[in-house]
Amino acid sequence: MYSNQINYFLHQTQIAGHISGRDVAKRVATTMMMVFVCHLAGFTTSGLIAGGSILVIEIMTYPLNSRASQFDKPLGIFPAILVFGLNWAMTLPFLAFSIILSNSNTLPFILAGYLWIFGILVHISNTFGRLPFYNWSQMMPAFVTAFWMLQNLSQNPLHQASALEWAMVAALCVVYIVNTFATMNRQKDTNQALERAREEANLRLMELERLSRHDPLTDLINRRAFDQRIESLMRQHANKLGVTVFVMDLDGFKPINDSYGHEAGDVVLCAIANRLRALADKEGYVARLGGDEFAIVKTTITSSRAAMQFGDQILAAIEDPIPFEQKMLRVGASIGIARQGADTNTLVALMSGADQAMFQAKPDANNKPVIFDKAAFPVRASLDDRSNLIDAMRNGEIVPFYQPKISLDTKRTIGFEALSRWQHPTRGVLSPAEFLPQINELGLQGEFMLHTARHVLSNLDDIVRDGLDPGQVSINVSEITLATVSGHNDLLALLDRYPHLRPHLTFEITEDIFIARSSDMIQRSIASFRAAGVRISLDDFGTGFASFQHLKDLEFDELKLDTGFVHDLGIDPAAHVLVEGLLTIGEGLGVVVVAEGVETAQQERMLRDMGCQIVQGFLYGMAVPFSDTKRRLTTEGYAAGPANKNTPLPPKGVAVSPPLVAQGGSNGP
């Protein structure tokens, strides 16, 4: 307690010394003014003595106040006592001016004395209000001086009054003193309240700053803070080893969320965060970039080999089982690595390289980390590529081709799948594999989806207006369309322009679309399209990440078996078992099953024997331009209307068109 009081006194002394040293010029000027006032009042000698005393004390106090103003150097107890004593002593000659003037026989000089002392009281209160040792030590002599002046006035024959009248004035002085004490205490409380509010505001600002830079679940830094750290480290280590970034995306995390709930997902994310934090130690930083994506930056990686070894350590830490409610949860990771160098000497280049390496690591069955090497990686799409793609869509170079779907029972064409082709002015017809990756990389999925849908609906409207029946036409719908409100609304608005075509439309979605974080929104979009009269087909079934839970929750009309299963029929016995099982699932769910990629008569025969009803593939025709499709429909003369009563109809009321013989074109996704 005693030690705290001393420290409190020393702290106040340094502040008081700083204030006193700052106000020297003002005090000297007012001293000269009051010496002159005393001279006018006829008290020249007394005024000079008081003024001289102030100047002497100022000279003695100045070096001490200068020393006290050096806040970076602690002040000793004895210098502090000298600062306190001299500053207190200086108050006395200042107060003396009021006592001197109270002896005047002239009212203006008496008023000047009272104005002077009240000015001193206000100065002490305002200047040292938050320094109690100095405030009270200087206030008390001022109050005593006020009563001394009153005593001098009462003894002056020129100011005769009764004892009661002088007692009234003294009582008012007491009231003033009491009110001053009360005001100062309230001011102290106000200052304390303001200080508490300031501290609370600072704490909240610090917390907001922390939240803006940290992930609330794992308490790791977020992408913004991580980028700032990397930029700083890259500058610091530019001429040393440089920095190495490890970006990782968890594999198998979505099924844990779906099967065990978000609580299990949070447990997994927190466990992974703690393991990565321990791996990074004091030599690196760990961040959660978003969702199930994490990153580590290190400055002590000496080579690509060392980077790969550390990547293996990260993978081992992530793959270690995580306990949750008597269960052991397991996830993997795809890890991309990028090291600071000539090709990665900026934040954007470094993080882009790590991202590219991570995506290249995803297809690897062994989950080995991949290190970025610009020479070995494909060239990234540029802004020029984006402009070229947008111009190609605007100029009508990217258009849908149509591949027929065939009923095995009737050998009739019952519909088509719209597959985009780029009719490039110099490179010829390009398959989707040659431009879809750029569309995805450049974020043009939404524009491309609407562009394709507009063309397909315009083509179908042309066919129907000519009295022909296109059957069921499938359009591949992107995740961005289903997962965003704008994408969903734009497609619905387009459908509203062609309400008569809805019975002819099927939207195909790939089953791995449900690993998206917006799967709830996707399911709502699918339900709304289905309610609008559009059929839903689950494409590439059996190859992605969909679970039987999705088959139960999602309403759809069609399953499309992946080409890989059909290709292995007659080659791999397991393919026969899987296809037969998937056909049984479709039959049990009451949905149409379409087998893609049929290329041989043997595959067709085996599919028919297993009960498959609808097929698609090179055996029946490749994708052809719209003009060829319409010409064949016109040549066959197939008008819209009910099918011949002797012609078996496909399941679920799928419309029927005549068989087509496809010419030219190339097949693609």
N, C-alpha and C positions, 0 to 999 in steps of 0.2 A: 504493500500500500504506500509506504513512505517513498519507495523507489519510483512508483508511478507518479506521485505528486511532483517529485523532482523533475522527472522527464517532461511532465506537463508544463511546469514552470520554464524549463529550458526551451521547449517548443514555442511557448508564448513569447519568450524573450527575443528569440530570433525574429519573429514576426514584428514585435514592437520595435526592435532595433531597425528593421528594414523601413517601417513606416516613419520613424523619427528621422532617420537619415534622408528619406525622400522629401520631408517637409521643412528642411533647414531654411531655405530661401524664404518661404512663407512666414516662418516664425521671426526671422530677422527683420523682415519688412514691417510686420505688425508691431514688433517691439519699438522700432523707430517711430512709428505712428503714435503709439501710446506715450512715449517719452515727450513727443511734441505736444500732445493733449495735456499732459501733466504740466508742461511749461506754460501753456496758455492758462491753465487753472491756477498758476502761481505756486506749483510744487515742483520747481525745476530740479532741485537737489535730490528730492525723494525719487523723482522719475528717473534721473540719471543713475542713481544707485541700483534701482530695480533693473533698468536696461542693461547696465554694466554687468550685473550678476548673471543675467540671461546669456550675454555674450561669452562670459568666462565659462559657464557650464556648457554652452554649445561647443566651444573649442575643446573642452575635456571629453565631451560625449562623442564627438564626430568619429574618431578612429574606432571607438568601441561599437558604435552603430554600424560602421562599415564592416567590421569583423562579424557582427551578428547577422548581417545581410547575406553572408556566404552560406547558403543553405546546404551546400554539399559538404561543409565541414562542421561537425558537431561542435557546439559551444560548451565550454567548461563551466562549472558551477560558480567559480569566483568571478570570471568575466561577466557572467549573467547577473550576478548580484550587483556588480558595478553599473551595468547597463540599467538595471532596475532602479538602483539608488539615484543615479544622476538624472534619469528621466523623471523620477518623482520629484527630486529637488528642483528641477527646472520649472515645475508647476507653481512653486511658491512665489518666485518673483513675478510671474505672470499674474497671479492672483493679487499680488501687492498693488498693482495699478488700480484695481477696484477699491481697495481699502484707502489708498491715497485720495482718490477722487471723492470718496464718501465724506471726507472732511471739508469739502468745498461748501461755500455759502451760496453757490449758484446752482439752480435746479438743472440746467442742461448738463453740467459736469457730473452732478450726482446721477442723472439718467444715463450718461455715458458710462459711468462706473458699473451700473447695474446691467446695462446692455453687454458690457465687456464680460462680466462674470457669467451671464447666461449664455453668451457665445462660447465661453470656455466649457461650460457644462455640456452644451450641445456637441462641441468638438470631441470632448472626452467620450461621451456616450456613443457617438457615431463611429469614432475612430477605433476605440478600444472595447466596443460592446461585446466582442467575442473573445476578449482577453481578460478574464476576470481579475487576475493579479494586478494588472495595470489599471483597469477600469475603476475598481473600487478604491485602490490606493490613491488615485488622483481625484475621485469624486468627493471623498470625505473632506479633504482640505477645502474644496470649493464650497461645500455646504457650510463649513465652519466660517469661511470668509463671508458668506451671505449674512450670517447672524452678526458677525463683527461689524459689517457695514451698517446693519440696522442699529446696533448699539451706538456707533458713532453719530448716526443721524439723531437718535433720541437724546443725545447729550448736547446737541447744537442748539443754542438759544434761539436761533432763527427759525427752527422747526419745532416750536412748542406744540405739544399734544398731551392728552390725558394718558394715564397708564393703560386704560382699557383700549384706547385706540392703538397704542403701540403693541399691546398684547394681540389685538386682532391681526396686525400686520405679521407678527411673529407666527401666529397660528396659520396664516396663509402660507408662510414660508415652510412651515412643517407639512402642510397639505401638499405643497409643491414637491418637497423632498420625498414624501410617501408615494405620491403619484409617479415620481421619477423612478423610485425603486420598483414599483409595480410594473411600470412600462418596460423597464429593462428586463424584469423577469419574464414578462410576456414576450418581449423581443427574443429573449433567450429560448423560450419554448417554441416560438415561431421559427427561429433559426434551426433548432433541433429538428422540428417537423420538416422544414425544407431540406435539411441534410438527409433525413431518413427517406424523404420522397426522392431526392437526387440519387441516393444509394440504391433505392428500389428500382428507379428508372434505369440506372446504369446496369444493375443486375439483369433487368429484363432485356436491355439492349444487348448485353453480353450473351444472354440465352438465345435471343433471336439471331444474333450473329452465329452462335454455335449451331443452332438449328438450320440456318441457311447454308452451313458448311458441312453438316454431319447428317448421316442417315439416322432417323429416329429409332429404327428397330435395332440395328446392329451397333450404332454409335461409331461407325466408320466414317471417314470423310467422304463427301459426295463427289460427283464428277467435276463440279466447278472448282472445289478446293483441290482436288487431285490434279487438275490441269495446272493450277497455279503453282503447286508444289513441283510438278515436273518442269515447268518453265524455269523456275528458280534453280532447281538442281542442274538443269542442262547448262545454264550460264556458269554455275560454279564449277562444273566438272568438264567443261568443253575441252580443256587441254589435258585432261586426265583420262580416266577409264571411260568417261561418259556414263549415261544412265541406261538401264535396261528395264523395259516395261513388259509385264506379264499380264495379259488379258484373258480371263477365263469365263466361260459360259457353262452353267451346270447342265448336265444331261440327266434326264429322268426326274427332274424336279416337278414338272407339271403333273405327272401321274400321282405323285405323293400328295399334292394339294387336292387333286380330284378324289383320291381314295380315302385319305385320312383327315382332310379339312385344312383350313388355313393355319390352325394352331400348329399342326405338324410341320407345315411349310415354314412357319416362323422359327420353330425349333431348329430345323435344318439350316436355315440361313444364319441364325445366331451361332450355331456350332461351327459352321464353315468360317464365319468371320473371326471367331476366336482362334481357330487353327491357323488361319492365314496371318493373323496378327502376331501369333507366336513365331511363325516362320520368318516373317519380315524382321522381327526383333527391332533393335534400335537403329539398324542400318537402312531401313526402308519404310515405306508408307503403304498402307492398304486402303482401298476404297471400294465402296459398293457403287457401281456405276448406274445401277437400276435393275429392278426385278431380280433375276438370278444371275446377274453378271457382276463379276468382281475384277479387281486389278491390283497389282503390286508394282511398285517402282523400287529398284535397288541401284546403289552406286558402287557396289563392291564386286560386281560380276566382271571377271577378268577376260573371259573368252566366250565364244559361242558354245564350246563344250561345257563350260561351267554354267552357262545359261540353261542348256538342255538338262543338266543334272539338277539344277534348282527347279526346273519345270517338272521333272519327275518327282521331286519331293512334294511339290504342291499337289500333284495328282494323287500321290499316295495318301496325303493328309485328307484330301477331299473324299477319296473312296473308302476311307475307314468308316465302318458302320456307325450310325448315330442312334442312340437309344431313345425311344419314345413310347411310353405306355406299354411296357413289356414287349415292344417290337423293336427290331433293328432296321432302321431305314438306311437305304444305300443310294447314293447318287454318284455320277461320274462327272467329267468335265472335258471340254474342248479348250485347249490352251494355246494361245498365240503369243509369240515373243518377238519383240523388236528392240534392237540396240542402237543407241545414238551413233551416227556415222555420217558419211558424206551424203547418202541418200535419205537420211532420216535426221536432219539437223534442225528441224522445227517441231514444235508440239504437234501440229496437224499431221506432218509426215510420219512422226514416230507412232502416234496413236492409230493412224490409218494403216500403217504397216502391221501393227499388232492385231488390229481387227481382221485384216486380210489373212494373216497367218492363222487366226482362230477359226475363221470360216473354212479354211483349207483343212484344218485339223478335224472338223466335224465328221466327214465321211470315213475317217480312219477307224477301222474296227478295233485297233489296239489302243486307241485313245492316246497316241503319242503326241507330245507337244510339237508344234511346228514353229520354226524360227524364220522370220521374214528375210527374204533375199530378193531385192527388186529385180535382178536379172532373171530369176527363176519364176517370178510371179507374173500373171497376166497383166497387161496394161489396163489401168483403171479407166472407166468411162470419163470423158471430159465434158465441159460445157458445150463444146462444138458438137459432140455426139448427141447431147440433149437437144440442141437446136435442130440437128438433122432429123432426129426422131419426131420431134414436134412438127417439123415441116412435112415429113413423110405422111403423117396422119392427116395434116391439114390438106395436103395435095392429093389425098386418096390413093397413095402408093401402098399403104398397109391396109389390106382388105381381108375379109373372111373367105376361105375356101371351104367346101362342104364335102365331108366323107359320109357315105351312106351307112345306115344300120339295117341289118337284115334279119327277118324272122326265119328261123330254121325250119319251122313247120310249113311255111308257105313259099319260102325263098323269095319273098317280096320285100322291097325296101319300105321300112316303116318310119323312116326319119333320117336325120343327119346330125353330124356334129360339126359346128363351125370352128375351123382351125385357121388362125391368122397366118398370112403370108405377106412378106414385103416384096412387092414387085419393084425392085431397085432399078433405077434407070441405067446403071452401068454394070452391076453385079448379077443381074438376073433375079430370079425368084429365090428369096431367102426364107428358110424354115424358121420357126420360132426359136429354135436353139441358138440361132445366130444373132437374134436381137432382143429376146425376152430378158436375158441376164442384164443387159444394159438398162432396159426399162425398169427392172426391179432396183438396180443399183442407183439409178438417178431419181427414184421416187416418182415415176410416171405411171404407177399401176392404176391409179384412179382415172386419169385421163385416157389411158389405153383401154380400160374396161368400158368406159362410156362410148369411146370411139367405136369399139367392136360392136357393142350392143346397138348403137345407132345404125350401123351398116346392116347387121343381121335383121333388125326390125324393118328397115327400109326394103331389104330384099324379100322378106316374107310378105310384106304388104303388097309388093309388086306381084308376087306369085298368086296371092289370094285374090287380088283385083282381077287377075286374068282367069279366074275360075279354076285354078289348080290347087291341089292339096299337098303342102310340103310335109305333112306328118308332124312328128315331134322333132324340133330342132334344139340341140343342146348348145349352150354358151358356157364357157368356163368363167366363173366369177371369182375375182381376186379377194384376198383377205381384207385389203384396205376398204373395199366396197362394203363388206359385211360388218367390219369392226368399227366403222365410223358413221356417225349420224349423217354427215354430209354425203358420203358415198351411198348410203342406203337411200336417202331422200332423193338424190339425183337419179338413181336408177328407177325408183318408183315413179318419179315425175316423167321419165321417158316412157315407162309402161303405160302411163295414163294417156299418152298421145296415141297409143295403138291398143285400145282395150279389146278389140276383136282378135288380136293375135295371142292373147295370153294362153288359150288352150293349146297352142302349138309350141309353147316355150318350155324348155327344161334348163334349169340352172345347175351346172355341175360344180361341186366343191370337192377339194381333196380332203381326205380324212385327217391329215396332219394339220389342218387349219385350226384344230381344237387345242393345239399346244399354245396358241396365242393367249396373251394375258387378257384379251377382250373376249374370251369364249362366251361369256354370258350375253354380251351384245351381239355376237355372231348368231347365237341361237335365237335371239329375239328377231334379228333381221330375217333369218331363214323362215321363222314362223310367219312373219308378216308377208313375205313373198308367196309363201304357200297359200296363205289366206287370200291373197290377191289372185289366185288361180294359176300360179306357175308351179310346175312340177320341180322337185328337188332330187338331184342324183348325187350319190356319194362316190366320187371317182377314186381310182387307184386303191380300191378297198383291199385291206390285208397287208399293206406295205408300210403304212405310216404309224402314227401314235394313237389312233383312235382306240377306245376300249369298248367292251360290251355295254358299259354304262352309257356311253354316247349313243349306241344303237337303241338303247331303251328310252333315253330322254329325248332324242331328236326325231321329229317326224319327217320322213322322206319317202320318196316313191320308187327309187331305183338305186341299185348297187352296181358298180362297174368293177369287174375283176381286173386286176392289174395285168398288163401284158406279160410280165415275168412268169406268172403262174401258167398262162396259156402256152407260152413258148416252150416250157419244160414238159408239157403233156406228151407222153410216149417216150420221154427220155429219162425223167426222174419219177419213180413211183410215188414219191412224197407229193409231187405236184398234183397227181390224180386224186390223192386223198384230200389235199387241201381244197382243191376246186370243188370236189363233191361235197365237202363239209360246208363251204361257203354258199353253194347253191341251196343246201338244206336250210341254212340260216335265212337266206332270202325267202325261201318258200314259207318258212315258219313265221317270218315277219310280214308276209303278204305283200312283198315288193318285187318288182321286176329286176332280174339279174341280167346284165349285159357283159359278155366276154369280149375284151378288147384284144387286138393283136393277133387275130386268126389269120394264118398265112398258108396253112396246108390243109389238104382234104382229110388227113388223119386227125388233125386237131378238131376240125368241124365234126367228124364222125364221133369222136370221143365226147365232145360237148353235147351232141344230140343224145347220145346214149345216157348221159348223166342227167338229162332233163333240162339243159340250158335252152332258152327259147330265142334269145336275141344275141346277135354277134356283130362284130365290126372288125375290119382289118384289110390288109392288102389283097386277101383272097377275093374280096368283093369289090374292091376299088379303092383308089387313093383319093385324097382330097382334091377337088377340082374347083375352078373359079365359078362364080355365080352364073355367069352367062352360059357356061356349059351345062350347069345343073338345070337352069330354066329351059334351055333348048331341049334337053332330053325329056324333061317333064312335058313340054309342049309336043314333042315328037310322039311320045307315047299316048298323048291325048287323054291323060288321066284327069278327070274333072273332080272337083270337090263333091263329096256326097257319101252316102253309106257304102261300105264294101259289099261286093257280091255275096249273096247269102251262102254260097258254097265255099267262100274263102274264110278259113279260120282267122279270127281276130286275135291280135296279141293281147297279153294281159293288161289290166288297168285301163282299158279303153284307148290304147295308143293308136293314133291315126295310121292309115296304111297308104303307101305310095307304090308305084310300079318299080320293079327292079331296075337298077341303073348299071350301066357299064362305064366305069370311070376311066378317064383318059388323062395322061400327063399328070403334072403336079408332083408333089412329094409329101410323104406322110410326116407328121410331127406331133408334138404334144398338144 
